[in-house]
Every structure is written in structure tokens, then in C-alpha cells.
């Protein structure tokens, strides 16, 4: 199966089932959450591209100069843009079609992000559970 056919087979609902549970990780910014998502998607053998660049919020011409996001076919995965902009509905959040967001422009390029080992991902996901207790 080639990459474009596989991307057609990946539904937004499947991606949301895989990734939405990590949205509550408020201690992770775009880089950390992208690391987690990259690992999850790789483990599920879902072709994807990690991107780095800037995002421009057009209504007020605000630029986020360094931002990470993931693309799967014509879908964009970005759960942290609202952290830097606002919680308004015109700022995308989650998984959406690349051409569906008129209020923002993503300007970046794909990067080859090394896959973090699973033990490191577990620490990133639950950093305080992995610390030794004071009485240990």
C-alpha cells in the first residue's frame, strides 16, 4: 500500500481515539506533545510528517515563531496552538483538514525527528509518577 492510499484509510476518528487521551497533558508544549504523538503514530505504523516552523494568526497578525505540528496526508495535528494564541474557535485545535483553517497560516518544513525510547515517553507523559518518593 502506498502512502497516499494509507492516508486515505486513516480516519480523523481513529486518529482522535489514539491522540485525544494525551490532550490533558498540560505540562507539555508543542515540542513535547509532538514527541509523544510521533511515538504513538510510529508504533501504530501510521505514516506521518513532523513539521517545524511558524504559525501566523491572521486576524491580529500575530506570529508564533517556533512551533511543531504533525501532518498525516491532508490532515494536520496540532493540540497546542491555542496555548500561544487563544481559546477561540478560529484557532485550530486537535486534528483537522489542512485547508479548513482560514485564520492561520502554517509556514514550515518537515524534520527528521528521532523516535524517543518508550521509557522516556512514559516519563514525559507521567513525569511526577516517575520521580522517587521522599521517603524512599
N, C-alpha and C positions, 0 to 999 in steps of 0.2 A: 504494500500500500504506500503510495507516495504521500508526501507531507500535506499537499492540498486536500487530498481525499481524507486523510486522518483529521485535519482541522474541521472539515465538513461534518465528521462524525462526532466531534466534541461539542456537546451542547452547553449552553450557559448554565442550565440546571445542574449538569454533572460537575462543572467547574465550581459552582456555588456550593454544592454539597461537600466538595473537597476543601475549599478555601474559606468559606464563611466562618467556620468554627475558630479561625485564627484572628478574626477581626477584633475580638475583645482584648487582644494583646496590646494594650495602650502604651506599654513601655517601649514598643518597637516603632521606630520611624520607618520611612520608606525603604532604607537600605536593609535593615534587619528583617522586615517583613518580606521583602523580596528574596532574601536568602532562604527564609522558611518556605515560601511558595515555590522557589526554584527547586528545592529538595523534594517537596511534595509532588510537583508535576513530573520531575525526573523519575521518582520512584514509581509513579503511575504510567511511565513511558509516554507522556503527553508532550509532543513537540511544542516548543515554545522558544521565545526570544526574550532575553533580558536586555533592557534598554536603560541608558543613562543620558541625561540631557537636562533641558529646561522646560518649564511649562509656563505659558503666558495666559493669565486670566484677563480676557479682553475687556470686560465691562469697565475695569478700572486700570487697565494696562499694567497690572502687577505681574512681575516675573519671579518665579521660583527658580533660582539659578542652578541648583543641583538637585535632581530628582531621579528616582528609579521607578520603573514600571515593567510589566511583562506583557507580551503580546502572544496570542495563540490564534493564528490565522487572522481573521478580520476583527478579533476581539481584543480589547485592552483590559488589563487587570491593574487596578490602582485603588488601593484601600487607604491611602494616606494623604492624598492631595488636600482633602478638607482640613487636615491638621494644620496646613500652612495658609489656607485661604479662608474659607468659611463653611458653615454647615448648610449653605443654601442649596436648593435643588439644581441650580445651574452649574454647580461644581460637581463633577462626576465622582462617584464612589462605588467601588466594587468591580463588577465585570460588565462591560458594555461594548457596543459596536464602536469601532474607531471613528466612524463618520457621524455618530449620533450626538456628539457634543460640540455645539457651536460656540460656546462661551470660552473654551480653552483651546490652545494650540500646544501640541507636544512637539518639541524640536530636540531630537537626539539621535543616537546611533546604538546599534546592538553592541553588546560587550560579551566577552567570554568569561562568565563568572564561574570561578571554581566551585564545585559542589562541596559544601561543608559536610564533614562526617556526622552521622546521625547522633552520636553522643553530644556534639557541640550544638546541634539543632535542639536537642532536648533541654540543654542548659539555657539556650536563648528563649525557648518557649516558656519554661518554668524556672526562671533564674533564682528565685528565692527558695524553692523546694530543693535545689541542688546545693545550697550552702549548708555547711555543717551547723548544727545547733550549738548554742553557747555552752550547754552542759555536756557536750560530747567529748 
